Amino acid sequence: MKEACGKGKLDPHRSFLIGLIDQNGDMTMPELAGALADATGVQAHPDAIGRFLRKLGFTYKKRRWSRPSDAAQG
């Protein structure tokens, strides 16, 4: 996984979002956004969360998030 994604408002919540995906890889973007808002009060558009996770190397295929492969991590 890439070390830093930027200094946006989602970066401080990286571990929280990754933890959610690890628990339930088929959460939708609106579900991730809702969980983030409920837990932290941070409002983020589902598209922004998707872009953030893709920058970290996650992919979303057939309704399931996948962690970056070892080869993709560099």
mmCIF file of the N, C-alpha and C atoms, coordinates in Angstrom:
data_MODEL
# 
_entry.id   MODEL 
# 
loop_
_atom_site.group_PDB 
_atom_site.id 
_atom_site.type_symbol 
_atom_site.label_atom_id 
_atom_site.label_alt_id 
_atom_site.label_comp_id 
_atom_site.label_asym_id 
_atom_site.label_entity_id 
_atom_site.label_seq_id 
_atom_site.pdbx_PDB_ins_code 
_atom_site.Cartn_x 
_atom_site.Cartn_y 
_atom_site.Cartn_z 
_atom_site.occupancy 
_atom_site.B_iso_or_equiv 
_atom_site.pdbx_formal_charge 
_atom_site.auth_seq_id 
_atom_site.auth_comp_id 
_atom_site.auth_asym_id 
_atom_site.auth_atom_id 
_atom_site.pdbx_PDB_model_num 
ATOM 1   N N  . MET A 1 1  ? 0.838   -1.172 0.000  1.00 0.00 ? 1  MET A N  1 
ATOM 2   C CA . MET A 1 1  ? 0.000   0.000  0.000  1.00 0.00 ? 1  MET A CA 1 
ATOM 3   C C  . MET A 1 1  ? 0.885   1.237  0.000  1.00 0.00 ? 1  MET A C  1 
ATOM 4   N N  . LYS A 1 2  ? 0.475   2.257  -0.701 1.00 0.00 ? 2  LYS A N  1 
ATOM 5   C CA . LYS A 1 2  ? 1.266   3.477  -0.767 1.00 0.00 ? 2  LYS A CA 1 
ATOM 6   C C  . LYS A 1 2  ? 1.332   4.118  0.610  1.00 0.00 ? 2  LYS A C  1 
ATOM 7   N N  . GLU A 1 3  ? 2.422   4.789  0.869  1.00 0.00 ? 3  GLU A N  1 
ATOM 8   C CA . GLU A 1 3  ? 2.658   5.371  2.175  1.00 0.00 ? 3  GLU A CA 1 
ATOM 9   C C  . GLU A 1 3  ? 1.768   6.581  2.435  1.00 0.00 ? 3  GLU A C  1 
ATOM 10  N N  . ALA A 1 4  ? 1.717   7.525  1.506  1.00 0.00 ? 4  ALA A N  1 
ATOM 11  C CA . ALA A 1 4  ? 0.923   8.733  1.727  1.00 0.00 ? 4  ALA A CA 1 
ATOM 12  C C  . ALA A 1 4  ? 0.047   8.988  0.518  1.00 0.00 ? 4  ALA A C  1 
ATOM 13  N N  . CYS A 1 5  ? -1.128  9.476  0.782  1.00 0.00 ? 5  CYS A N  1 
ATOM 14  C CA . CYS A 1 5  ? -2.095  9.719  -0.280 1.00 0.00 ? 5  CYS A CA 1 
ATOM 15  C C  . CYS A 1 5  ? -2.289  11.208 -0.477 1.00 0.00 ? 5  CYS A C  1 
ATOM 16  N N  . GLY A 1 6  ? -1.897  11.998 0.452  1.00 0.00 ? 6  GLY A N  1 
ATOM 17  C CA . GLY A 1 6  ? -2.116  13.430 0.358  1.00 0.00 ? 6  GLY A CA 1 
ATOM 18  C C  . GLY A 1 6  ? -2.442  13.990 1.720  1.00 0.00 ? 6  GLY A C  1 
ATOM 19  N N  . LYS A 1 7  ? -2.862  15.216 1.712  1.00 0.00 ? 7  LYS A N  1 
ATOM 20  C CA . LYS A 1 7  ? -3.171  15.861 2.978  1.00 0.00 ? 7  LYS A CA 1 
ATOM 21  C C  . LYS A 1 7  ? -4.634  16.259 3.036  1.00 0.00 ? 7  LYS A C  1 
ATOM 22  N N  . GLY A 1 8  ? -5.471  15.544 2.316  1.00 0.00 ? 8  GLY A N  1 
ATOM 23  C CA . GLY A 1 8  ? -6.893  15.823 2.315  1.00 0.00 ? 8  GLY A CA 1 
ATOM 24  C C  . GLY A 1 8  ? -7.540  15.416 3.626  1.00 0.00 ? 8  GLY A C  1 
ATOM 25  N N  . LYS A 1 9  ? -8.825  15.696 3.724  1.00 0.00 ? 9  LYS A N  1 
ATOM 26  C CA . LYS A 1 9  ? -9.523  15.415 4.981  1.00 0.00 ? 9  LYS A CA 1 
ATOM 27  C C  . LYS A 1 9  ? -9.709  13.932 5.240  1.00 0.00 ? 9  LYS A C  1 
ATOM 28  N N  . LEU A 1 10 ? -9.549  13.085 4.229  1.00 0.00 ? 10 LEU A N  1 
ATOM 29  C CA . LEU A 1 10 ? -9.714  11.649 4.429  1.00 0.00 ? 10 LEU A CA 1 
ATOM 30  C C  . LEU A 1 10 ? -8.442  10.975 4.937  1.00 0.00 ? 10 LEU A C  1 
ATOM 31  N N  . ASP A 1 11 ? -7.291  11.542 4.682  1.00 0.00 ? 11 ASP A N  1 
ATOM 32  C CA . ASP A 1 11 ? -6.038  10.896 5.059  1.00 0.00 ? 11 ASP A CA 1 
ATOM 33  C C  . ASP A 1 11 ? -5.956  10.558 6.552  1.00 0.00 ? 11 ASP A C  1 
ATOM 34  N N  . PRO A 1 12 ? -6.404  11.434 7.454  1.00 0.00 ? 12 PRO A N  1 
ATOM 35  C CA . PRO A 1 12 ? -6.349  11.066 8.876  1.00 0.00 ? 12 PRO A CA 1 
ATOM 36  C C  . PRO A 1 12 ? -7.249  9.878  9.233  1.00 0.00 ? 12 PRO A C  1 
ATOM 37  N N  . HIS A 1 13 ? -8.168  9.532  8.341  1.00 0.00 ? 13 HIS A N  1 
ATOM 38  C CA . HIS A 1 13 ? -9.117  8.449  8.601  1.00 0.00 ? 13 HIS A CA 1 
ATOM 39  C C  . HIS A 1 13 ? -8.808  7.206  7.773  1.00 0.00 ? 13 HIS A C  1 
ATOM 40  N N  . ARG A 1 14 ? -7.612  7.173  7.224  1.00 0.00 ? 14 ARG A N  1 
ATOM 41  C CA . ARG A 1 14 ? -7.188  6.048  6.387  1.00 0.00 ? 14 ARG A CA 1 
ATOM 42  C C  . ARG A 1 14 ? -7.338  4.717  7.111  1.00 0.00 ? 14 ARG A C  1 
ATOM 43  N N  . SER A 1 15 ? -6.832  4.602  8.324  1.00 0.00 ? 15 SER A N  1 
ATOM 44  C CA . SER A 1 15 ? -6.899  3.338  9.078  1.00 0.00 ? 15 SER A CA 1 
ATOM 45  C C  . SER A 1 15 ? -8.342  2.929  9.340  1.00 0.00 ? 15 SER A C  1 
ATOM 46  N N  . PHE A 1 16 ? -9.181  3.903  9.636  1.00 0.00 ? 16 PHE A N  1 
ATOM 47  C CA . PHE A 1 16 ? -10.595 3.607  9.887  1.00 0.00 ? 16 PHE A CA 1 
ATOM 48  C C  . PHE A 1 16 ? -11.238 3.020  8.636  1.00 0.00 ? 16 PHE A C  1 
ATOM 49  N N  . LEU A 1 17 ? -11.030 3.648  7.478  1.00 0.00 ? 17 LEU A N  1 
ATOM 50  C CA . LEU A 1 17 ? -11.634 3.170  6.234  1.00 0.00 ? 17 LEU A CA 1 
ATOM 51  C C  . LEU A 1 17 ? -11.097 1.796  5.851  1.00 0.00 ? 17 LEU A C  1 
ATOM 52  N N  . ILE A 1 18 ? -9.797  1.594  5.988  1.00 0.00 ? 18 ILE A N  1 
ATOM 53  C CA . ILE A 1 18 ? -9.207  0.298  5.671  1.00 0.00 ? 18 ILE A CA 1 
ATOM 54  C C  . ILE A 1 18 ? -9.765  -0.774 6.609  1.00 0.00 ? 18 ILE A C  1 
ATOM 55  N N  . GLY A 1 19 ? -9.940  -0.428 7.868  1.00 0.00 ? 19 GLY A N  1 
ATOM 56  C CA . GLY A 1 19 ? -10.527 -1.371 8.827  1.00 0.00 ? 19 GLY A CA 1 
ATOM 57  C C  . GLY A 1 19 ? -11.942 -1.772 8.437  1.00 0.00 ? 19 GLY A C  1 
ATOM 58  N N  . LEU A 1 20 ? -12.732 -0.807 7.976  1.00 0.00 ? 20 LEU A N  1 
ATOM 59  C CA . LEU A 1 20 ? -14.087 -1.126 7.524  1.00 0.00 ? 20 LEU A CA 1 
ATOM 60  C C  . LEU A 1 20 ? -14.061 -2.092 6.347  1.00 0.00 ? 20 LEU A C  1 
ATOM 61  N N  . ILE A 1 21 ? -13.166 -1.843 5.415  1.00 0.00 ? 21 ILE A N  1 
ATOM 62  C CA . ILE A 1 21 ? -13.066 -2.701 4.228  1.00 0.00 ? 21 ILE A CA 1 
ATOM 63  C C  . ILE A 1 21 ? -12.591 -4.096 4.627  1.00 0.00 ? 21 ILE A C  1 
ATOM 64  N N  . ASP A 1 22 ? -11.663 -4.165 5.566  1.00 0.00 ? 22 ASP A N  1 
ATOM 65  C CA . ASP A 1 22 ? -11.192 -5.470 6.035  1.00 0.00 ? 22 ASP A CA 1 
ATOM 66  C C  . ASP A 1 22 ? -12.324 -6.263 6.693  1.00 0.00 ? 22 ASP A C  1 
ATOM 67  N N  . GLN A 1 23 ? -13.208 -5.573 7.391  1.00 0.00 ? 23 GLN A N  1 
ATOM 68  C CA . GLN A 1 23 ? -14.331 -6.244 8.045  1.00 0.00 ? 23 GLN A CA 1 
ATOM 69  C C  . GLN A 1 23 ? -15.402 -6.658 7.049  1.00 0.00 ? 23 GLN A C  1 
ATOM 70  N N  . ASN A 1 24 ? -15.653 -5.812 6.051  1.00 0.00 ? 24 ASN A N  1 
ATOM 71  C CA . ASN A 1 24 ? -16.732 -6.067 5.100  1.00 0.00 ? 24 ASN A CA 1 
ATOM 72  C C  . ASN A 1 24 ? -16.340 -5.490 3.748  1.00 0.00 ? 24 ASN A C  1 
ATOM 73  N N  . GLY A 1 25 ? -15.732 -6.309 2.905  1.00 0.00 ? 25 GLY A N  1 
ATOM 74  C CA . GLY A 1 25 ? -15.213 -5.863 1.622  1.00 0.00 ? 25 GLY A CA 1 
ATOM 75  C C  . GLY A 1 25 ? -16.263 -5.482 0.603  1.00 0.00 ? 25 GLY A C  1 
ATOM 76  N N  . ASP A 1 26 ? -17.539 -5.769 0.865  1.00 0.00 ? 26 ASP A N  1 
ATOM 77  C CA . ASP A 1 26 ? -18.532 -5.377 -0.124 1.00 0.00 ? 26 ASP A CA 1 
ATOM 78  C C  . ASP A 1 26 ? -19.410 -4.230 0.338  1.00 0.00 ? 26 ASP A C  1 
ATOM 79  N N  . MET A 1 27 ? -18.866 -3.348 1.176  1.00 0.00 ? 27 MET A N  1 
ATOM 80  C CA . MET A 1 27 ? -19.582 -2.124 1.530  1.00 0.00 ? 27 MET A CA 1 
ATOM 81  C C  . MET A 1 27 ? -19.619 -1.203 0.321  1.00 0.00 ? 27 MET A C  1 
ATOM 82  N N  . THR A 1 28 ? -20.721 -0.516 0.146  1.00 0.00 ? 28 THR A N  1 
ATOM 83  C CA . THR A 1 28 ? -20.831 0.444  -0.949 1.00 0.00 ? 28 THR A CA 1 
ATOM 84  C C  . THR A 1 28 ? -20.196 1.768  -0.539 1.00 0.00 ? 28 THR A C  1 
ATOM 85  N N  . MET A 1 29 ? -19.962 2.630  -1.510 1.00 0.00 ? 29 MET A N  1 
ATOM 86  C CA . MET A 1 29 ? -19.402 3.951  -1.199 1.00 0.00 ? 29 MET A CA 1 
ATOM 87  C C  . MET A 1 29 ? -20.320 4.735  -0.255 1.00 0.00 ? 29 MET A C  1 
ATOM 88  N N  . PRO A 1 30 ? -21.641 4.765  -0.509 1.00 0.00 ? 30 PRO A N  1 
ATOM 89  C CA . PRO A 1 30 ? -22.500 5.479  0.440  1.00 0.00 ? 30 PRO A CA 1 
ATOM 90  C C  . PRO A 1 30 ? -22.454 4.876  1.851  1.00 0.00 ? 30 PRO A C  1 
ATOM 91  N N  . GLU A 1 31 ? -22.314 3.560  1.960  1.00 0.00 ? 31 GLU A N  1 
ATOM 92  C CA . GLU A 1 31 ? -22.198 2.935  3.283  1.00 0.00 ? 31 GLU A CA 1 
ATOM 93  C C  . GLU A 1 31 ? -20.901 3.350  3.961  1.00 0.00 ? 31 GLU A C  1 
ATOM 94  N N  . LEU A 1 32 ? -19.802 3.385  3.213  1.00 0.00 ? 32 LEU A N  1 
ATOM 95  C CA . LEU A 1 32 ? -18.526 3.830  3.782  1.00 0.00 ? 32 LEU A CA 1 
ATOM 96  C C  . LEU A 1 32 ? -18.621 5.286  4.226  1.00 0.00 ? 32 LEU A C  1 
ATOM 97  N N  . ALA A 1 33 ? -19.242 6.126  3.394  1.00 0.00 ? 33 ALA A N  1 
ATOM 98  C CA . ALA A 1 33 ? -19.402 7.540  3.737  1.00 0.00 ? 33 ALA A CA 1 
ATOM 99  C C  . ALA A 1 33 ? -20.250 7.692  4.993  1.00 0.00 ? 33 ALA A C  1 
ATOM 100 N N  . GLY A 1 34 ? -21.327 6.920  5.097  1.00 0.00 ? 34 GLY A N  1 
ATOM 101 C CA . GLY A 1 34 ? -22.187 6.980  6.277  1.00 0.00 ? 34 GLY A CA 1 
ATOM 102 C C  . GLY A 1 34 ? -21.477 6.521  7.532  1.00 0.00 ? 34 GLY A C  1 
ATOM 103 N N  . ALA A 1 35 ? -20.709 5.446  7.425  1.00 0.00 ? 35 ALA A N  1 
ATOM 104 C CA . ALA A 1 35 ? -19.964 4.934  8.584  1.00 0.00 ? 35 ALA A CA 1 
ATOM 105 C C  . ALA A 1 35 ? -18.917 5.947  9.039  1.00 0.00 ? 35 ALA A C  1 
ATOM 106 N N  . LEU A 1 36 ? -18.256 6.591  8.087  1.00 0.00 ? 36 LEU A N  1 
ATOM 107 C CA . LEU A 1 36 ? -17.260 7.612  8.422  1.00 0.00 ? 36 LEU A CA 1 
ATOM 108 C C  . LEU A 1 36 ? -17.928 8.785  9.131  1.00 0.00 ? 36 LEU A C  1 
ATOM 109 N N  . ALA A 1 37 ? -19.062 9.227  8.611  1.00 0.00 ? 37 ALA A N  1 
ATOM 110 C CA . ALA A 1 37 ? -19.782 10.349 9.222  1.00 0.00 ? 37 ALA A CA 1 
ATOM 111 C C  . ALA A 1 37 ? -20.272 9.991  10.625 1.00 0.00 ? 37 ALA A C  1 
ATOM 112 N N  . ASP A 1 38 ? -20.808 8.790  10.777 1.00 0.00 ? 38 ASP A N  1 
ATOM 113 C CA . ASP A 1 38 ? -21.320 8.360  12.087 1.00 0.00 ? 38 ASP A CA 1 
ATOM 114 C C  . ASP A 1 38 ? -20.200 8.268  13.124 1.00 0.00 ? 38 ASP A C  1 
ATOM 115 N N  . ALA A 1 39 ? -19.057 7.741  12.713 1.00 0.00 ? 39 ALA A N  1 
ATOM 116 C CA . ALA A 1 39 ? -17.963 7.496  13.657 1.00 0.00 ? 39 ALA A CA 1 
ATOM 117 C C  . ALA A 1 39 ? -17.127 8.739  13.959 1.00 0.00 ? 39 ALA A C  1 
ATOM 118 N N  . THR A 1 40 ? -16.978 9.613  12.947 1.00 0.00 ? 40 THR A N  1 
ATOM 119 C CA . THR A 1 40 ? -16.045 10.725 13.114 1.00 0.00 ? 40 THR A CA 1 
ATOM 120 C C  . THR A 1 40 ? -16.664 12.099 12.918 1.00 0.00 ? 40 THR A C  1 
ATOM 121 N N  . GLY A 1 41 ? -17.848 12.151 12.328 1.00 0.00 ? 41 GLY A N  1 
ATOM 122 C CA . GLY A 1 41 ? -18.464 13.438 12.021 1.00 0.00 ? 41 GLY A CA 1 
ATOM 123 C C  . GLY A 1 41 ? -17.978 14.043 10.718 1.00 0.00 ? 41 GLY A C  1 
ATOM 124 N N  . VAL A 1 42 ? -17.061 13.367 10.038 1.00 0.00 ? 42 VAL A N  1 
ATOM 125 C CA . VAL A 1 42 ? -16.516 13.873 8.775  1.00 0.00 ? 42 VAL A CA 1 
ATOM 126 C C  . VAL A 1 42 ? -17.458 13.504 7.641  1.00 0.00 ? 42 VAL A C  1 
ATOM 127 N N  . GLN A 1 43 ? -17.924 14.514 6.921  1.00 0.00 ? 43 GLN A N  1 
ATOM 128 C CA . GLN A 1 43 ? -18.792 14.302 5.762  1.00 0.00 ? 43 GLN A CA 1 
ATOM 129 C C  . GLN A 1 43 ? -17.916 14.232 4.518  1.00 0.00 ? 43 GLN A C  1 
ATOM 130 N N  . ALA A 1 44 ? -18.023 13.130 3.787  1.00 0.00 ? 44 ALA A N  1 
ATOM 131 C CA . ALA A 1 44 ? -17.248 12.968 2.549  1.00 0.00 ? 44 ALA A CA 1 
ATOM 132 C C  . ALA A 1 44 ? -18.167 12.367 1.498  1.00 0.00 ? 44 ALA A C  1 
ATOM 133 N N  . HIS A 1 45 ? -18.068 12.885 0.295  1.00 0.00 ? 45 HIS A N  1 
ATOM 134 C CA . HIS A 1 45 ? -18.866 12.356 -0.804 1.00 0.00 ? 45 HIS A CA 1 
ATOM 135 C C  . HIS A 1 45 ? -18.371 10.944 -1.126 1.00 0.00 ? 45 HIS A C  1 
ATOM 136 N N  . PRO A 1 46 ? -19.292 10.027 -1.425 1.00 0.00 ? 46 PRO A N  1 
ATOM 137 C CA . PRO A 1 46 ? -18.877 8.661  -1.758 1.00 0.00 ? 46 PRO A CA 1 
ATOM 138 C C  . PRO A 1 46 ? -17.839 8.600  -2.884 1.00 0.00 ? 46 PRO A C  1 
ATOM 139 N N  . ASP A 1 47 ? -17.941 9.479  -3.876 1.00 0.00 ? 47 ASP A N  1 
ATOM 140 C CA . ASP A 1 47 ? -16.942 9.492  -4.955 1.00 0.00 ? 47 ASP A CA 1 
ATOM 141 C C  . ASP A 1 47 ? -15.559 9.856  -4.438 1.00 0.00 ? 47 ASP A C  1 
ATOM 142 N N  . ALA A 1 48 ? -15.497 10.765 -3.475 1.00 0.00 ? 48 ALA A N  1 
ATOM 143 C CA . ALA A 1 48 ? -14.205 11.162 -2.902 1.00 0.00 ? 48 ALA A CA 1 
ATOM 144 C C  . ALA A 1 48 ? -13.571 9.987  -2.159 1.00 0.00 ? 48 ALA A C  1 
ATOM 145 N N  . ILE A 1 49 ? -14.392 9.219  -1.459 1.00 0.00 ? 49 ILE A N  1 
ATOM 146 C CA . ILE A 1 49 ? -13.870 8.043  -0.748 1.00 0.00 ? 49 ILE A CA 1 
ATOM 147 C C  . ILE A 1 49 ? -13.346 7.026  -1.753 1.00 0.00 ? 49 ILE A C  1 
ATOM 148 N N  . GLY A 1 50 ? -14.074 6.817  -2.843 1.00 0.00 ? 50 GLY A N  1 
ATOM 149 C CA . GLY A 1 50 ? -13.624 5.892  -3.887 1.00 0.00 ? 50 GLY A CA 1 
ATOM 150 C C  . GLY A 1 50 ? -12.292 6.312  -4.484 1.00 0.00 ? 50 GLY A C  1 
ATOM 151 N N  . ARG A 1 51 ? -12.151 7.599  -4.797 1.00 0.00 ? 51 ARG A N  1 
ATOM 152 C CA . ARG A 1 51 ? -10.875 8.105  -5.348 1.00 0.00 ? 51 ARG A CA 1 
ATOM 153 C C  . ARG A 1 51 ? -9.748  7.917  -4.346 1.00 0.00 ? 51 ARG A C  1 
ATOM 154 N N  . PHE A 1 52 ? -10.028 8.214  -3.076 1.00 0.00 ? 52 PHE A N  1 
ATOM 155 C CA . PHE A 1 52 ? -9.023  8.078  -2.022 1.00 0.00 ? 52 PHE A CA 1 
ATOM 156 C C  . PHE A 1 52 ? -8.538  6.633  -1.926 1.00 0.00 ? 52 PHE A C  1 
ATOM 157 N N  . LEU A 1 53 ? -9.479  5.685  -1.910 1.00 0.00 ? 53 LEU A N  1 
ATOM 158 C CA . LEU A 1 53 ? -9.104  4.279  -1.798 1.00 0.00 ? 53 LEU A CA 1 
ATOM 159 C C  . LEU A 1 53 ? -8.364  3.784  -3.030 1.00 0.00 ? 53 LEU A C  1 
ATOM 160 N N  . ARG A 1 54 ? -8.744  4.251  -4.204 1.00 0.00 ? 54 ARG A N  1 
ATOM 161 C CA . ARG A 1 54 ? -8.012  3.854  -5.426 1.00 0.00 ? 54 ARG A CA 1 
ATOM 162 C C  . ARG A 1 54 ? -6.585  4.391  -5.404 1.00 0.00 ? 54 ARG A C  1 
ATOM 163 N N  . LYS A 1 55 ? -6.386  5.595  -4.855 1.00 0.00 ? 55 LYS A N  1 
ATOM 164 C CA . LYS A 1 55 ? -5.023  6.132  -4.724 1.00 0.00 ? 55 LYS A CA 1 
ATOM 165 C C  . LYS A 1 55 ? -4.185  5.276  -3.786 1.00 0.00 ? 55 LYS A C  1 
ATOM 166 N N  . LEU A 1 56 ? -4.846  4.628  -2.836 1.00 0.00 ? 56 LEU A N  1 
ATOM 167 C CA . LEU A 1 56 ? -4.133  3.726  -1.922 1.00 0.00 ? 56 LEU A CA 1 
ATOM 168 C C  . LEU A 1 56 ? -3.869  2.365  -2.546 1.00 0.00 ? 56 LEU A C  1 
ATOM 169 N N  . GLY A 1 57 ? -4.427  2.133  -3.733 1.00 0.00 ? 57 GLY A N  1 
ATOM 170 C CA . GLY A 1 57 ? -4.185  0.878  -4.430 1.00 0.00 ? 57 GLY A CA 1 
ATOM 171 C C  . GLY A 1 57 ? -5.331  -0.111 -4.359 1.00 0.00 ? 57 GLY A C  1 
ATOM 172 N N  . PHE A 1 58 ? -6.417  0.249  -3.669 1.00 0.00 ? 58 PHE A N  1 
ATOM 173 C CA . PHE A 1 58 ? -7.569  -0.642 -3.603 1.00 0.00 ? 58 PHE A CA 1 
ATOM 174 C C  . PHE A 1 58 ? -8.298  -0.647 -4.937 1.00 0.00 ? 58 PHE A C  1 
ATOM 175 N N  . THR A 1 59 ? -8.904  -1.765 -5.252 1.00 0.00 ? 59 THR A N  1 
ATOM 176 C CA . THR A 1 59 ? -9.732  -1.868 -6.455 1.00 0.00 ? 59 THR A CA 1 
ATOM 177 C C  . THR A 1 59 ? -11.104 -2.360 -6.040 1.00 0.00 ? 59 THR A C  1 
ATOM 178 N N  . TYR A 1 60 ? -12.097 -2.050 -6.858 1.00 0.00 ? 60 TYR A N  1 
ATOM 179 C CA . TYR A 1 60 ? -13.476 -2.436 -6.564 1.00 0.00 ? 60 TYR A CA 1 
ATOM 180 C C  . TYR A 1 60 ? -14.012 -3.192 -7.757 1.00 0.00 ? 60 TYR A C  1 
ATOM 181 N N  . LYS A 1 61 ? -14.164 -4.497 -7.593 1.00 0.00 ? 61 LYS A N  1 
ATOM 182 C CA . LYS A 1 61 ? -14.631 -5.334 -8.688 1.00 0.00 ? 61 LYS A CA 1 
ATOM 183 C C  . LYS A 1 61 ? -15.744 -6.235 -8.197 1.00 0.00 ? 61 LYS A C  1 
ATOM 184 N N  . LYS A 1 62 ? -16.775 -6.291 -8.988 1.00 0.00 ? 62 LYS A N  1 
ATOM 185 C CA . LYS A 1 62 ? -17.915 -7.163 -8.682 1.00 0.00 ? 62 LYS A CA 1 
ATOM 186 C C  . LYS A 1 62 ? -18.384 -6.983 -7.240 1.00 0.00 ? 62 LYS A C  1 
ATOM 187 N N  . ARG A 1 63 ? -18.582 -5.714 -6.868 1.00 0.00 ? 63 ARG A N  1 
ATOM 188 C CA . ARG A 1 63 ? -19.159 -5.357 -5.574 1.00 0.00 ? 63 ARG A CA 1 
ATOM 189 C C  . ARG A 1 63 ? -18.286 -5.752 -4.387 1.00 0.00 ? 63 ARG A C  1 
ATOM 190 N N  . ARG A 1 64 ? -16.979 -5.760 -4.545 1.00 0.00 ? 64 ARG A N  1 
ATOM 191 C CA . ARG A 1 64 ? -16.096 -6.105 -3.437 1.00 0.00 ? 64 ARG A CA 1 
ATOM 192 C C  . ARG A 1 64 ? -14.789 -5.337 -3.559 1.00 0.00 ? 64 ARG A C  1 
ATOM 193 N N  . TRP A 1 65 ? -14.361 -4.717 -2.457 1.00 0.00 ? 65 TRP A N  1 
ATOM 194 C CA . TRP A 1 65 ? -13.066 -4.056 -2.425 1.00 0.00 ? 65 TRP A CA 1 
ATOM 195 C C  . TRP A 1 65 ? -11.974 -5.102 -2.251 1.00 0.00 ? 65 TRP A C  1 
ATOM 196 N N  . SER A 1 66 ? -10.865 -4.893 -2.931 1.00 0.00 ? 66 SER A N  1 
ATOM 197 C CA . SER A 1 66 ? -9.717  -5.789 -2.813 1.00 0.00 ? 66 SER A CA 1 
ATOM 198 C C  . SER A 1 66 ? -8.498  -4.976 -2.412 1.00 0.00 ? 66 SER A C  1 
ATOM 199 N N  . ARG A 1 67 ? -7.716  -5.567 -1.521 1.00 0.00 ? 67 ARG A N  1 
ATOM 200 C CA . ARG A 1 67 ? -6.459  -4.924 -1.123 1.00 0.00 ? 67 ARG A CA 1 
ATOM 201 C C  . ARG A 1 67 ? -5.482  -4.933 -2.279 1.00 0.00 ? 67 ARG A C  1 
ATOM 202 N N  . PRO A 1 68 ? -4.536  -4.004 -2.290 1.00 0.00 ? 68 PRO A N  1 
ATOM 203 C CA . PRO A 1 68 ? -3.518  -4.025 -3.338 1.00 0.00 ? 68 PRO A CA 1 
ATOM 204 C C  . PRO A 1 68 ? -2.711  -5.316 -3.267 1.00 0.00 ? 68 PRO A C  1 
ATOM 205 N N  . SER A 1 69 ? -2.324  -5.832 -4.408 1.00 0.00 ? 69 SER A N  1 
ATOM 206 C CA . SER A 1 69 ? -1.493  -7.042 -4.425 1.00 0.00 ? 69 SER A CA 1 
ATOM 207 C C  . SER A 1 69 ? -0.071  -6.679 -4.038 1.00 0.00 ? 69 SER A C  1 
ATOM 208 N N  . ASP A 1 70 ? 0.702   -7.679 -3.648 1.00 0.00 ? 70 ASP A N  1 
ATOM 209 C CA . ASP A 1 70 ? 2.100   -7.432 -3.293 1.00 0.00 ? 70 ASP A CA 1 
ATOM 210 C C  . ASP A 1 70 ? 2.874   -6.846 -4.465 1.00 0.00 ? 70 ASP A C  1 
ATOM 211 N N  . ALA A 1 71 ? 2.590   -7.305 -5.678 1.00 0.00 ? 71 ALA A N  1 
ATOM 212 C CA . ALA A 1 71 ? 3.289   -6.803 -6.855 1.00 0.00 ? 71 ALA A CA 1 
ATOM 213 C C  . ALA A 1 71 ? 2.960   -5.335 -7.101 1.00 0.00 ? 71 ALA A C  1 
ATOM 214 N N  . ALA A 1 72 ? 1.740   -4.924 -6.830 1.00 0.00 ? 72 ALA A N  1 
ATOM 215 C CA . ALA A 1 72 ? 1.321   -3.536 -7.076 1.00 0.00 ? 72 ALA A CA 1 
ATOM 216 C C  . ALA A 1 72 ? 1.888   -2.580 -6.039 1.00 0.00 ? 72 ALA A C  1 
ATOM 217 N N  . GLN A 1 73 ? 2.317   -3.101 -4.906 1.00 0.00 ? 73 GLN A N  1 
ATOM 218 C CA . GLN A 1 73 ? 2.823   -2.236 -3.854 1.00 0.00 ? 73 GLN A CA 1 
ATOM 219 C C  . GLN A 1 73 ? 4.221   -1.737 -4.148 1.00 0.00 ? 73 GLN A C  1 
ATOM 220 N N  . GLY A 1 74 ? 4.909   -2.321 -5.093 1.00 0.00 ? 74 GLY A N  1 
ATOM 221 C CA . GLY A 1 74 ? 6.187   -1.797 -5.526 1.00 0.00 ? 74 GLY A CA 1 
ATOM 222 C C  . GLY A 1 74 ? 7.309   -2.384 -4.802 1.00 0.00 ? 74 GLY A C  1 
# 
